[in-house]
Amino acid sequence: MAVDAELLEILVCPKSREPLAVVDLPAPVCAELVEKYREHFRDEEPVVAQGLYCEASGLVYPIVSDIPILLEEDALPASVLGR
């Protein structure tokens, strides 16, 4: 999974308005997110391997099947990355 570089340049954290960095998510977190977003994908399995991390807000926004989920209520705490 890869977020387009041009898109990444313009995306910012909705909470802090600071830049985001692509990070790999731990396998157990990916599995939980696949289950969470499964109902939104009718005929295919959602794919989750990475997220967008904001150091300023301490939030990680999941990337689900190449779609960044930039909603604060769906963001994960940085602790999922061990930070």
Secondary structure by P-SEA (a helix, b strand, c coil): ccccaaaaaacccccccbbbbbbbbcaaaaaaaaaaaccccccbbbbbcbbbbbccccbbbbbcccccccccccccccccccc
